[in-house]
Amino acid sequence: MTKMMVALVLALVKEDVVLVLVKEVVAFVMAMAAAAAAALLVDGSKARRGRNGGG
């Protein structure tokens, strides 16, 4: 996985599309953060419902 990413970065740098790479990384990080936040919210609401509902 890491080797693939490094190869991709090197290929993009050689092609001089660093801006595109940065945009892709930022978009990816934002998407992952949003997914993590959504998962945490869902888990929290589920836990609360479970405790309050009693099963």
PDB file of N, H, CA, C and O in Angstrom:
ATOM      1  N   MET A   1       0.849  -1.203   0.000  1.00  0.00           N
ATOM      2  CA  MET A   1       0.000   0.000   0.000  1.00  0.00           C
ATOM      3  C   MET A   1       0.882   1.250   0.000  1.00  0.00           C
ATOM      4  O   MET A   1       0.718   2.135  -0.840  1.00  0.00           O
ATOM      5  N   THR A   2       1.818   1.314   0.948  1.00  0.00           N
ATOM      6  H   THR A   2       1.951   0.596   1.631  1.00  0.00           H
ATOM      7  CA  THR A   2       2.674   2.500   1.040  1.00  0.00           C
ATOM      8  C   THR A   2       3.552   2.621  -0.202  1.00  0.00           C
ATOM      9  O   THR A   2       3.748   3.718  -0.724  1.00  0.00           O
ATOM     10  N   LYS A   3       4.082   1.487  -0.675  1.00  0.00           N
ATOM     11  H   LYS A   3       3.923   0.596  -0.251  1.00  0.00           H
ATOM     12  CA  LYS A   3       4.941   1.522  -1.866  1.00  0.00           C
ATOM     13  C   LYS A   3       4.153   2.056  -3.054  1.00  0.00           C
ATOM     14  O   LYS A   3       4.674   2.840  -3.847  1.00  0.00           O
ATOM     15  N   MET A   4       2.894   1.630  -3.179  1.00  0.00           N
ATOM     16  H   MET A   4       2.470   0.993  -2.535  1.00  0.00           H
ATOM     17  CA  MET A   4       2.047   2.109  -4.279  1.00  0.00           C
ATOM     18  C   MET A   4       1.867   3.620  -4.186  1.00  0.00           C
ATOM     19  O   MET A   4       1.968   4.330  -5.187  1.00  0.00           O
ATOM     20  N   MET A   5       1.601   4.105  -2.972  1.00  0.00           N
ATOM     21  H   MET A   5       1.520   3.528  -2.159  1.00  0.00           H
ATOM     22  CA  MET A   5       1.385   5.542  -2.771  1.00  0.00           C
ATOM     23  C   MET A   5       2.665   6.313  -3.116  1.00  0.00           C
ATOM     24  O   MET A   5       2.607   7.358  -3.765  1.00  0.00           O
ATOM     25  N   VAL A   6       3.806   5.801  -2.685  1.00  0.00           N
ATOM     26  H   VAL A   6       3.853   4.953  -2.157  1.00  0.00           H
ATOM     27  CA  VAL A   6       5.079   6.474  -2.978  1.00  0.00           C
ATOM     28  C   VAL A   6       5.305   6.506  -4.485  1.00  0.00           C
ATOM     29  O   VAL A   6       5.713   7.530  -5.033  1.00  0.00           O
ATOM     30  N   ALA A   7       5.042   5.386  -5.156  1.00  0.00           N
ATOM     31  H   ALA A   7       4.710   4.553  -4.712  1.00  0.00           H
ATOM     32  CA  ALA A   7       5.214   5.331  -6.615  1.00  0.00           C
ATOM     33  C   ALA A   7       4.280   6.333  -7.285  1.00  0.00           C
ATOM     34  O   ALA A   7       4.666   7.017  -8.234  1.00  0.00           O
ATOM     35  N   LEU A   8       3.062   6.412  -6.788  1.00  0.00           N
ATOM     36  H   LEU A   8       2.749   5.856  -6.018  1.00  0.00           H
ATOM     37  CA  LEU A   8       2.085   7.354  -7.352  1.00  0.00           C
ATOM     38  C   LEU A   8       2.569   8.788  -7.169  1.00  0.00           C
ATOM     39  O   LEU A   8       2.514   9.597  -8.095  1.00  0.00           O
ATOM     40  N   VAL A   9       3.050   9.097  -5.945  1.00  0.00           N
ATOM     41  H   VAL A   9       3.095   8.440  -5.193  1.00  0.00           H
ATOM     42  CA  VAL A   9       3.559  10.451  -5.663  1.00  0.00           C
ATOM     43  C   VAL A   9       4.721  10.776  -6.598  1.00  0.00           C
ATOM     44  O   VAL A   9       4.761  11.857  -7.187  1.00  0.00           O
ATOM     45  N   LEU A  10       5.667   9.846  -6.737  1.00  0.00           N
ATOM     46  H   LEU A  10       5.635   8.968  -6.259  1.00  0.00           H
ATOM     47  CA  LEU A  10       6.823  10.092  -7.606  1.00  0.00           C
ATOM     48  C   LEU A  10       6.373  10.307  -9.042  1.00  0.00           C
ATOM     49  O   LEU A  10       6.883  11.195  -9.725  1.00  0.00           O
ATOM     50  N   ALA A  11       5.423   9.502  -9.508  1.00  0.00           N
ATOM     51  H   ALA A  11       5.009   8.780  -8.953  1.00  0.00           H
ATOM     52  CA  ALA A  11       4.923   9.650 -10.881  1.00  0.00           C
ATOM     53  C   ALA A  11       4.275  11.020 -11.065  1.00  0.00           C
ATOM     54  O   ALA A  11       4.500  11.689 -12.073  1.00  0.00           O
ATOM     55  N   LEU A  12       3.472  11.433 -10.089  1.00  0.00           N
ATOM     56  H   LEU A  12       3.290  10.890  -9.269  1.00  0.00           H
ATOM     57  CA  LEU A  12       2.811  12.731 -10.201  1.00  0.00           C
ATOM     58  C   LEU A  12       3.828  13.871 -10.174  1.00  0.00           C
ATOM     59  O   LEU A  12       3.712  14.835 -10.930  1.00  0.00           O
ATOM     60  N   VAL A  13       4.835  13.750  -9.289  1.00  0.00           N
ATOM     61  H   VAL A  13       4.929  12.966  -8.675  1.00  0.00           H
ATOM     62  CA  VAL A  13       5.859  14.798  -9.201  1.00  0.00           C
ATOM     63  C   VAL A  13       6.605  14.894 -10.526  1.00  0.00           C
ATOM     64  O   VAL A  13       6.889  15.990 -11.008  1.00  0.00           O
ATOM     65  N   LYS A  14       6.923  13.736 -11.114  1.00  0.00           N
ATOM     66  H   LYS A  14       6.692  12.846 -10.723  1.00  0.00           H
ATOM     67  CA  LYS A  14       7.614  13.730 -12.406  1.00  0.00           C
ATOM     68  C   LYS A  14       6.744  14.424 -13.456  1.00  0.00           C
ATOM     69  O   LYS A  14       7.255  15.125 -14.329  1.00  0.00           O
ATOM     70  N   GLU A  15       5.438  14.224 -13.365  1.00  0.00           N
ATOM     71  H   GLU A  15       5.023  13.655 -12.656  1.00  0.00           H
ATOM     72  CA  GLU A  15       4.520  14.817 -14.342  1.00  0.00           C
ATOM     73  C   GLU A  15       4.200  16.267 -14.006  1.00  0.00           C
ATOM     74  O   GLU A  15       3.517  16.950 -14.769  1.00  0.00           O
ATOM     75  N   ASP A  16       4.698  16.740 -12.852  1.00  0.00           N
ATOM     76  H   ASP A  16       5.252  16.185 -12.231  1.00  0.00           H
ATOM     77  CA  ASP A  16       4.472  18.135 -12.454  1.00  0.00           C
ATOM     78  C   ASP A  16       3.002  18.414 -12.167  1.00  0.00           C
ATOM     79  O   ASP A  16       2.488  19.464 -12.555  1.00  0.00           O
ATOM     80  N   VAL A  17       2.315  17.489 -11.490  1.00  0.00           N
ATOM     81  H   VAL A  17       2.733  16.637 -11.175  1.00  0.00           H
ATOM     82  CA  VAL A  17       0.911  17.727 -11.141  1.00  0.00           C
ATOM     83  C   VAL A  17       0.789  17.707  -9.620  1.00  0.00           C
ATOM     84  O   VAL A  17      -0.112  17.083  -9.061  1.00  0.00           O
ATOM     85  N   VAL A  18       1.719  18.407  -8.964  1.00  0.00           N
ATOM     86  H   VAL A  18       2.451  18.915  -9.419  1.00  0.00           H
ATOM     87  CA  VAL A  18       1.730  18.413  -7.501  1.00  0.00           C
ATOM     88  C   VAL A  18       0.442  19.025  -6.956  1.00  0.00           C
ATOM     89  O   VAL A  18      -0.083  18.571  -5.940  1.00  0.00           O
ATOM     90  N   LEU A  19      -0.064  20.053  -7.631  1.00  0.00           N
ATOM     91  H   LEU A  19       0.363  20.422  -8.457  1.00  0.00           H
ATOM     92  CA  LEU A  19      -1.303  20.701  -7.163  1.00  0.00           C
ATOM     93  C   LEU A  19      -2.455  19.703  -7.179  1.00  0.00           C
ATOM     94  O   LEU A  19      -3.257  19.660  -6.246  1.00  0.00           O
ATOM     95  N   VAL A  20      -2.536  18.905  -8.236  1.00  0.00           N
ATOM     96  H   VAL A  20      -1.884  18.941  -8.994  1.00  0.00           H
ATOM     97  CA  VAL A  20      -3.596  17.897  -8.324  1.00  0.00           C
ATOM     98  C   VAL A  20      -3.449  16.905  -7.174  1.00  0.00           C
ATOM     99  O   VAL A  20      -4.432  16.533  -6.533  1.00  0.00           O
ATOM    100  N   LEU A  21      -2.219  16.484  -6.923  1.00  0.00           N
ATOM    101  H   LEU A  21      -1.421  16.786  -7.444  1.00  0.00           H
ATOM    102  CA  LEU A  21      -1.958  15.532  -5.841  1.00  0.00           C
ATOM    103  C   LEU A  21      -2.408  16.121  -4.510  1.00  0.00           C
ATOM    104  O   LEU A  21      -3.076  15.449  -3.724  1.00  0.00           O
ATOM    105  N   VAL A  22      -2.044  17.367  -4.257  1.00  0.00           N
ATOM    106  H   VAL A  22      -1.501  17.913  -4.895  1.00  0.00           H
ATOM    107  CA  VAL A  22      -2.418  18.019  -2.996  1.00  0.00           C
ATOM    108  C   VAL A  22      -3.930  18.066  -2.865  1.00  0.00           C
ATOM    109  O   VAL A  22      -4.475  17.765  -1.803  1.00  0.00           O
ATOM    110  N   LYS A  23      -4.612  18.446  -3.948  1.00  0.00           N
ATOM    111  H   LYS A  23      -4.169  18.691  -4.810  1.00  0.00           H
ATOM    112  CA  LYS A  23      -6.077  18.518  -3.917  1.00  0.00           C
ATOM    113  C   LYS A  23      -6.673  17.148  -3.607  1.00  0.00           C
ATOM    114  O   LYS A  23      -7.607  17.036  -2.813  1.00  0.00           O
ATOM    115  N   GLU A  24      -6.126  16.103  -4.240  1.00  0.00           N
ATOM    116  H   GLU A  24      -5.368  16.194  -4.886  1.00  0.00           H
ATOM    117  CA  GLU A  24      -6.632  14.745  -4.019  1.00  0.00           C
ATOM    118  C   GLU A  24      -6.421  14.330  -2.560  1.00  0.00           C
ATOM    119  O   GLU A  24      -7.318  13.764  -1.935  1.00  0.00           O
ATOM    120  N   VAL A  25      -5.232  14.615  -2.026  1.00  0.00           N
ATOM    121  H   VAL A  25      -4.504  15.074  -2.534  1.00  0.00           H
ATOM    122  CA  VAL A  25      -4.929  14.238  -0.641  1.00  0.00           C
ATOM    123  C   VAL A  25      -5.856  14.969   0.319  1.00  0.00           C
ATOM    124  O   VAL A  25      -6.393  14.367   1.249  1.00  0.00           O
ATOM    125  N   VAL A  26      -6.045  16.266   0.095  1.00  0.00           N
ATOM    126  H   VAL A  26      -5.609  16.755  -0.660  1.00  0.00           H
ATOM    127  CA  VAL A  26      -6.917  17.056   0.970  1.00  0.00           C
ATOM    128  C   VAL A  26      -8.342  16.512   0.921  1.00  0.00           C
ATOM    129  O   VAL A  26      -8.985  16.350   1.959  1.00  0.00           O
ATOM    130  N   ALA A  27      -8.833  16.232  -0.281  1.00  0.00           N
ATOM    131  H   ALA A  27      -8.311  16.364  -1.123  1.00  0.00           H
ATOM    132  CA  ALA A  27     -10.191  15.704  -0.432  1.00  0.00           C
ATOM    133  C   ALA A  27     -10.306  14.352   0.274  1.00  0.00           C
ATOM    134  O   ALA A  27     -11.300  14.078   0.946  1.00  0.00           O
ATOM    135  N   PHE A  28      -9.272  13.505   0.114  1.00  0.00           N
ATOM    136  H   PHE A  28      -8.465  13.728  -0.432  1.00  0.00           H
ATOM    137  CA  PHE A  28      -9.289  12.182   0.737  1.00  0.00           C
ATOM    138  C   PHE A  28      -9.303  12.298   2.264  1.00  0.00           C
ATOM    139  O   PHE A  28     -10.077  11.621   2.941  1.00  0.00           O
ATOM    140  N   VAL A  29      -8.445  13.158   2.789  1.00  0.00           N
ATOM    141  H   VAL A  29      -7.816  13.708   2.239  1.00  0.00           H
ATOM    142  CA  VAL A  29      -8.372  13.344   4.253  1.00  0.00           C
ATOM    143  C   VAL A  29      -9.702  13.870   4.784  1.00  0.00           C
ATOM    144  O   VAL A  29     -10.183  13.414   5.822  1.00  0.00           O
ATOM    145  N   MET A  30     -10.290  14.821   4.079  1.00  0.00           N
ATOM    146  H   MET A  30      -9.899  15.191   3.237  1.00  0.00           H
ATOM    147  CA  MET A  30     -11.578  15.385   4.514  1.00  0.00           C
ATOM    148  C   MET A  30     -12.665  14.310   4.490  1.00  0.00           C
ATOM    149  O   MET A  30     -13.489  14.237   5.401  1.00  0.00           O
ATOM    150  N   ALA A  31     -12.665  13.483   3.454  1.00  0.00           N
ATOM    151  H   ALA A  31     -11.995  13.543   2.713  1.00  0.00           H
ATOM    152  CA  ALA A  31     -13.664  12.415   3.351  1.00  0.00           C
ATOM    153  C   ALA A  31     -13.492  11.415   4.494  1.00  0.00           C
ATOM    154  O   ALA A  31     -14.473  10.978   5.094  1.00  0.00           O
ATOM    155  N   MET A  32     -12.237  11.054   4.794  1.00  0.00           N
ATOM    156  H   MET A  32     -11.439  11.409   4.307  1.00  0.00           H
ATOM    157  CA  MET A  32     -11.975  10.107   5.879  1.00  0.00           C
ATOM    158  C   MET A  32     -12.398  10.705   7.219  1.00  0.00           C
ATOM    159  O   MET A  32     -12.982  10.011   8.050  1.00  0.00           O
ATOM    160  N   ALA A  33     -12.107  11.984   7.431  1.00  0.00           N
ATOM    161  H   ALA A  33     -11.632  12.548   6.756  1.00  0.00           H
ATOM    162  CA  ALA A  33     -12.488  12.646   8.683  1.00  0.00           C
ATOM    163  C   ALA A  33     -14.010  12.682   8.812  1.00  0.00           C
ATOM    164  O   ALA A  33     -14.547  12.444   9.894  1.00  0.00           O
ATOM    165  N   ALA A  34     -14.701  12.977   7.721  1.00  0.00           N
ATOM    166  H   ALA A  34     -14.265  13.171   6.842  1.00  0.00           H
ATOM    167  CA  ALA A  34     -16.167  13.020   7.748  1.00  0.00           C
ATOM    168  C   ALA A  34     -16.727  11.631   8.057  1.00  0.00           C
ATOM    169  O   ALA A  34     -17.659  11.494   8.849  1.00  0.00           O
ATOM    170  N   ALA A  35     -16.155  10.608   7.430  1.00  0.00           N
ATOM    171  H   ALA A  35     -15.398  10.719   6.786  1.00  0.00           H
ATOM    172  CA  ALA A  35     -16.623   9.236   7.663  1.00  0.00           C
ATOM    173  C   ALA A  35     -16.381   8.835   9.123  1.00  0.00           C
ATOM    174  O   ALA A  35     -17.241   8.216   9.751  1.00  0.00           O
ATOM    175  N   ALA A  36     -15.210   9.189   9.658  1.00  0.00           N
ATOM    176  H   ALA A  36     -14.512   9.691   9.148  1.00  0.00           H
ATOM    177  CA  ALA A  36     -14.892   8.853  11.049  1.00  0.00           C
ATOM    178  C   ALA A  36     -15.856   9.572  11.995  1.00  0.00           C
ATOM    179  O   ALA A  36     -16.351   8.977  12.952  1.00  0.00           O
ATOM    180  N   ALA A  37     -16.117  10.846  11.724  1.00  0.00           N
ATOM    181  H   ALA A  37     -15.714  11.329  10.947  1.00  0.00           H
ATOM    182  CA  ALA A  37     -17.038  11.614  12.575  1.00  0.00           C
ATOM    183  C   ALA A  37     -18.433  11.001  12.518  1.00  0.00           C
ATOM    184  O   ALA A  37     -19.094  10.866  13.547  1.00  0.00           O
ATOM    185  N   ALA A  38     -18.883  10.629  11.320  1.00  0.00           N
ATOM    186  H   ALA A  38     -18.346  10.739  10.484  1.00  0.00           H
ATOM    187  CA  ALA A  38     -20.218  10.021  11.172  1.00  0.00           C
ATOM    188  C   ALA A  38     -20.277   8.700  11.935  1.00  0.00           C
ATOM    189  O   ALA A  38     -21.266   8.415  12.611  1.00  0.00           O
ATOM    190  N   ALA A  39     -19.218   7.892  11.826  1.00  0.00           N
ATOM    191  H   ALA A  39     -18.415   8.123  11.277  1.00  0.00           H
ATOM    192  CA  ALA A  39     -19.185   6.602  12.528  1.00  0.00           C
ATOM    193  C   ALA A  39     -19.249   6.825  14.035  1.00  0.00           C
ATOM    194  O   ALA A  39     -19.961   6.110  14.740  1.00  0.00           O
ATOM    195  N   LEU A  40     -18.508   7.815  14.532  1.00  0.00           N
ATOM    196  H   LEU A  40     -17.930   8.397  13.959  1.00  0.00           H
ATOM    197  CA  LEU A  40     -18.513   8.100  15.975  1.00  0.00           C
ATOM    198  C   LEU A  40     -19.908   8.540  16.415  1.00  0.00           C
ATOM    199  O   LEU A  40     -20.400   8.106  17.456  1.00  0.00           O
ATOM    200  N   LEU A  41     -20.543   9.405  15.619  1.00  0.00           N
ATOM    201  H   LEU A  41     -20.143   9.757  14.773  1.00  0.00           H
ATOM    202  CA  LEU A  41     -21.882   9.886  15.974  1.00  0.00           C
ATOM    203  C   LEU A  41     -22.865   8.722  16.012  1.00  0.00           C
ATOM    204  O   LEU A  41     -23.663   8.607  16.941  1.00  0.00           O
ATOM    205  N   VAL A  42     -22.805   7.854  14.994  1.00  0.00           N
ATOM    206  H   VAL A  42     -22.156   7.948  14.238  1.00  0.00           H
ATOM    207  CA  VAL A  42     -23.718   6.711  14.929  1.00  0.00           C
ATOM    208  C   VAL A  42     -23.485   5.786  16.119  1.00  0.00           C
ATOM    209  O   VAL A  42     -24.437   5.355  16.770  1.00  0.00           O
ATOM    210  N   ASP A  43     -22.221   5.483  16.402  1.00  0.00           N
ATOM    211  H   ASP A  43     -21.448   5.833  15.873  1.00  0.00           H
ATOM    212  CA  ASP A  43     -21.901   4.609  17.530  1.00  0.00           C
ATOM    213  C   ASP A  43     -22.405   5.218  18.833  1.00  0.00           C
ATOM    214  O   ASP A  43     -22.966   4.510  19.670  1.00  0.00           O
ATOM    215  N   GLY A  44     -22.212   6.508  19.011  1.00  0.00           N
ATOM    216  H   GLY A  44     -21.756   7.083  18.331  1.00  0.00           H
ATOM    217  CA  GLY A  44     -22.643   7.174  20.237  1.00  0.00           C
ATOM    218  C   GLY A  44     -24.153   7.112  20.401  1.00  0.00           C
ATOM    219  O   GLY A  44     -24.644   6.807  21.488  1.00  0.00           O
ATOM    220  N   SER A  45     -24.903   7.401  19.327  1.00  0.00           N
ATOM    221  H   SER A  45     -24.504   7.649  18.445  1.00  0.00           H
ATOM    222  CA  SER A  45     -26.368   7.383  19.423  1.00  0.00           C
ATOM    223  C   SER A  45     -26.855   5.957  19.670  1.00  0.00           C
ATOM    224  O   SER A  45     -27.805   5.750  20.425  1.00  0.00           O
ATOM    225  N   LYS A  46     -26.213   4.974  19.041  1.00  0.00           N
ATOM    226  H   LYS A  46     -25.441   5.142  18.428  1.00  0.00           H
ATOM    227  CA  LYS A  46     -26.598   3.570  19.246  1.00  0.00           C
ATOM    228  C   LYS A  46     -26.395   3.187  20.713  1.00  0.00           C
ATOM    229  O   LYS A  46     -27.268   2.574  21.329  1.00  0.00           O
ATOM    230  N   ALA A  47     -25.230   3.554  21.269  1.00  0.00           N
ATOM    231  H   ALA A  47     -24.521   4.052  20.769  1.00  0.00           H
ATOM    232  CA  ALA A  47     -24.919   3.214  22.658  1.00  0.00           C
ATOM    233  C   ALA A  47     -25.943   3.868  23.594  1.00  0.00           C
ATOM    234  O   ALA A  47     -26.432   3.235  24.531  1.00  0.00           O
ATOM    235  N   ARG A  48     -26.256   5.125  23.333  1.00  0.00           N
ATOM    236  H   ARG A  48     -25.859   5.639  22.572  1.00  0.00           H
ATOM    237  CA  ARG A  48     -27.222   5.828  24.184  1.00  0.00           C
ATOM    238  C   ARG A  48     -28.587   5.154  24.110  1.00  0.00           C
ATOM    239  O   ARG A  48     -29.239   4.938  25.132  1.00  0.00           O
ATOM    240  N   ARG A  49     -29.009   4.827  22.905  1.00  0.00           N
ATOM    241  H   ARG A  49     -28.479   5.002  22.075  1.00  0.00           H
ATOM    242  CA  ARG A  49     -30.314   4.179  22.735  1.00  0.00           C
ATOM    243  C   ARG A  49     -30.335   2.832  23.458  1.00  0.00           C
ATOM    244  O   ARG A  49     -31.317   2.474  24.107  1.00  0.00           O
ATOM    245  N   GLY A  50     -29.227   2.093  23.330  1.00  0.00           N
ATOM    246  H   GLY A  50     -28.429   2.384  22.803  1.00  0.00           H
ATOM    247  CA  GLY A  50     -29.167   0.784  23.970  1.00  0.00           C
ATOM    248  C   GLY A  50     -29.303   0.898  25.482  1.00  0.00           C
ATOM    249  O   GLY A  50     -30.030   0.120  26.100  1.00  0.00           O
ATOM    250  N   ARG A  51     -28.609   1.859  26.081  1.00  0.00           N
ATOM    251  H   ARG A  51     -28.018   2.490  25.580  1.00  0.00           H
ATOM    252  CA  ARG A  51     -28.667   2.019  27.537  1.00  0.00           C
ATOM    253  C   ARG A  51     -30.055   2.499  27.961  1.00  0.00           C
ATOM    254  O   ARG A  51     -30.638   1.983  28.914  1.00  0.00           O
ATOM    255  N   ASN A  52     -30.571   3.488  27.241  1.00  0.00           N
ATOM    256  H   ASN A  52     -30.097   3.907  26.467  1.00  0.00           H
ATOM    257  CA  ASN A  52     -31.866   4.054  27.628  1.00  0.00           C
ATOM    258  C   ASN A  52     -33.002   3.081  27.350  1.00  0.00           C
ATOM    259  O   ASN A  52     -33.932   2.963  28.148  1.00  0.00           O
ATOM    260  N   GLY A  53     -32.931   2.378  26.211  1.00  0.00           N
ATOM    261  H   GLY A  53     -32.176   2.474  25.562  1.00  0.00           H
ATOM    262  CA  GLY A  53     -34.003   1.466  25.824  1.00  0.00           C
ATOM    263  C   GLY A  53     -33.970   0.176  26.630  1.00  0.00           C
ATOM    264  O   GLY A  53     -35.004  -0.472  26.794  1.00  0.00           O
ATOM    265  N   GLY A  54     -32.810  -0.205  27.133  1.00  0.00           N
ATOM    266  H   GLY A  54     -31.970   0.322  26.999  1.00  0.00           H
ATOM    267  CA  GLY A  54     -32.703  -1.433  27.906  1.00  0.00           C
ATOM    268  C   GLY A  54     -32.776  -2.666  27.031  1.00  0.00           C
ATOM    269  O   GLY A  54     -33.176  -3.731  27.501  1.00  0.00           O
ATOM    270  N   GLY A  55     -32.391  -2.540  25.740  1.00  0.00           N
ATOM    271  H   GLY A  55     -32.067  -1.674  25.359  1.00  0.00           H
ATOM    272  CA  GLY A  55     -32.325  -3.721  24.899  1.00  0.00           C
ATOM    273  C   GLY A  55     -33.360  -3.703  23.828  1.00  0.00           C
ATOM    274  O   GLY A  55     -33.438  -4.635  23.028  1.00  0.00           O
TER     275      GLY A  55
END
